[in-house]
Amino acid sequence: MKCLQNLLAWQVFVAACRTRSISEAAVLADIDLPKASRLIAGLEKELGKSLFDKTRRPIQPTAEAEKLRAAIEPLVAGFQEILEPKKEAAGEQIIRFAAPIELAQEYFSEQLFRYSGLFPGVAFAVVPETGPDEVRRGDVDVAVLNRRPADPTGLIIRNYNNSTTVPLATPEYLRRAGIPEKPSDLAKHEGLLLKAYNDETVTGELFCGKASESLVWRRTFVTHDQLTLKRLLLEHHGITVDLALLHVEDEIRDGRVVPLLEGWTRAPRYMCLVDRREEELKNAKLRNFVLWMTATAREDMQKRTVDNFTWLRDAYRRFAEARAAGLV
């Protein structure tokens, strides 16, 4: 059979595009690495073009491969659903997935549903945010953490995104309370701050080549979830330095929220997926899911980060113009 007519070859191709790794694609397809490499090579030979730049680490799909994947991936998923009907609920493996509430709502839940469709026999139970100790104890199977655990004992930790935040406020709040020109000016303002499950500090610092002094506020409101921060921000209650841009992209684009102190950011949060080493080594379904989810989230967040820098620069420029015109 030609590789172009081989469903397994296309499954390996799609997985390799996602994971940037032929070895991880082999794991997802449940075949050995030499066979996965042969299938990719066969596709390249029959198409008459390279699909991956193998001189880079991790390997990178070519532009032609990305276009091909966009067309092929839905077909592969459809064939898998036909050829591998869903098992009865009693036969499904339930993966307990812990994540911050806002990430579960706005990103991961959709991906979990998608994975269940692509890979029958796996279902998910989404549980509240946890820490590394709960993973070690087996209370959850996979956890999304906003920082790498200081003690990695017994864990497999996979980073999927390094995210940072900037000071944000509404024009209405700034007209009432004034505009901070430097981090020390925040002492005159209300601070809307995040104290997530795995955070060690609340006030912290801002960074612009060097760290600022520890932040001081006139008064603070501390919450454990980003969606509460967003609501308080949009109700003009203060300035937040902890709200992820993905939650207020539309509001920044249309001017309802403006970025402050250009150049100053929070230290990056090293977002990662964590599972128990012992369990992953013996549970292929768990291992396949974590590899897929890490690769998917990494790709999605890298694209989003590039977009964020583009429209955030534009938002700083528009805010400066509004100040110059006396509109803020």
NORDA-V474809 format. One record per residue. N is the residue number from 1. SS is DSSP state (@ for helix, = for strand, . for the rest). PSI is psi as a letter, one per 30 degrees, with the letter a starting at -180 (* if undefined). Layout:
BEGIN
N_SS_PSI + N_SS_PSI
END
This chain:
BEGIN
1_._k + 2_._k + 3_@_e + 4_@_f + 5_@_g + 6_._j + 7_@_e + 8_@_e + 9_@_e + 10_@_e + 11_@_e + 12_@_e + 13_@_e + 14_@_e + 15_@_e + 16_@_e + 17_@_e + 18_@_e + 19_@_f + 20_._h + 21_._k + 22_@_e + 23_@_e + 24_@_e + 25_@_e + 26_@_e + 27_@_e + 28_@_e + 29_@_f + 30_._h + 31_._l + 32_._l + 33_@_e + 34_@_e + 35_@_e + 36_@_e + 37_@_e + 38_@_e + 39_@_e + 40_@_e + 41_@_e + 42_@_e + 43_@_e + 44_@_e + 45_@_e + 46_@_e + 47_@_f + 48_._g + 49_._l + 50_._k + 51_._f + 52_=_k + 53_=_j + 54_._g + 55_._f + 56_._l + 57_._j + 58_._l + 59_._l + 60_=_k + 61_=_k + 62_._l + 63_@_e + 64_@_e + 65_@_e + 66_@_e + 67_@_e + 68_@_e + 69_@_e + 70_@_e + 71_@_e + 72_@_e + 73_@_e + 74_@_e + 75_@_e + 76_@_e + 77_@_e + 78_@_e + 79_@_e + 80_@_e + 81_@_e + 82_@_e + 83_@_f + 84_._i + 85_._l + 86_._k + 87_._l + 88_._l + 89_@_e + 90_@_f + 91_@_f + 92_._k + 93_=_k + 94_=_k + 95_=_k + 96_=_j + 97_=_j + 98_=_k + 99_._l + 100_._k + 101_@_e + 102_@_e + 103_@_e + 104_@_e + 105_@_e + 106_@_f + 107_@_e + 108_@_e + 109_@_e + 110_@_e + 111_@_e + 112_@_e + 113_@_e + 114_@_e + 115_@_e + 116_@_e + 117_@_e + 118_@_e + 119_._i + 120_._l + 121_._f + 122_=_k + 123_=_l + 124_=_k + 125_=_j + 126_=_k + 127_=_l + 128_._l + 129_._k + 130_._a + 131_._a + 132_@_e + 133_@_e + 134_@_e + 135_@_e + 136_@_e + 137_@_f + 138_._g + 139_._e + 140_._l + 141_._e + 142_=_k + 143_=_k + 144_=_k + 145_=_k + 146_._g + 147_._k + 148_._k + 149_._k + 150_._e + 151_._j + 152_._g + 153_._k + 154_._g + 155_=_l + 156_=_k + 157_=_k + 158_=_j + 159_=_k + 160_=_f + 161_=_k + 162_=_j + 163_=_k + 164_._l + 165_._l + 166_._l + 167_._k + 168_=_k + 169_=_l + 170_._l + 171_@_e + 172_@_e + 173_@_e + 174_@_e + 175_@_e + 176_@_e + 177_@_f + 178_._l + 179_._k + 180_._k + 181_._f + 182_._l + 183_@_e + 184_@_f + 185_@_f + 186_@_f + 187_@_f + 188_@_g + 189_._l + 190_=_k + 191_=_k + 192_=_j + 193_=_l + 194_=_k + 195_._i + 196_._l + 197_._e + 198_._g + 199_._k + 200_._f + 201_._l + 202_._e + 203_._e + 204_._a + 205_._l + 206_._l + 207_=_k + 208_._i + 209_._e + 210_._l + 211_=_k + 212_._l + 213_._l + 214_._k + 215_._k + 216_._k + 217_._l + 218_._e + 219_=_l + 220_=_l + 221_=_k + 222_=_k + 223_=_l + 224_._f + 225_._k + 226_@_e + 227_@_e + 228_@_e + 229_@_e + 230_@_e + 231_@_e + 232_@_e + 233_@_e + 234_@_f + 235_._g + 236_._h + 237_._f + 238_._a + 239_=_k + 240_=_k + 241_._g + 242_._g + 243_._k + 244_._k + 245_@_e + 246_@_f + 247_@_f + 248_._g + 249_@_e + 250_@_e + 251_@_e + 252_@_e + 253_@_e + 254_._g + 255_._g + 256_._f + 257_._k + 258_=_k + 259_=_k + 260_._l + 261_._i + 262_._k + 263_._f + 264_._k + 265_=_l + 266_._l + 267_._k + 268_._k + 269_=_k + 270_=_i + 271_=_k + 272_=_l + 273_=_k + 274_=_k + 275_=_l + 276_=_k + 277_@_e + 278_@_e + 279_@_e + 280_@_e + 281_@_f + 282_@_f + 283_._j + 284_@_e + 285_@_e + 286_@_e + 287_@_e + 288_@_e + 289_@_e + 290_@_e + 291_@_e + 292_@_e + 293_@_e + 294_@_e + 295_@_e + 296_@_e + 297_@_e + 298_@_e + 299_@_e + 300_@_e + 301_@_e + 302_@_e + 303_@_e + 304_@_e + 305_@_e + 306_@_e + 307_@_e + 308_@_e + 309_@_e + 310_@_e + 311_@_f + 312_@_e + 313_@_e + 314_@_e + 315_@_e + 316_@_e + 317_@_e + 318_@_e + 319_@_e + 320_@_e + 321_@_e + 322_@_e + 323_@_e + 324_@_e + 325_._g + 326_._g + 327_._f + 328_._*
END
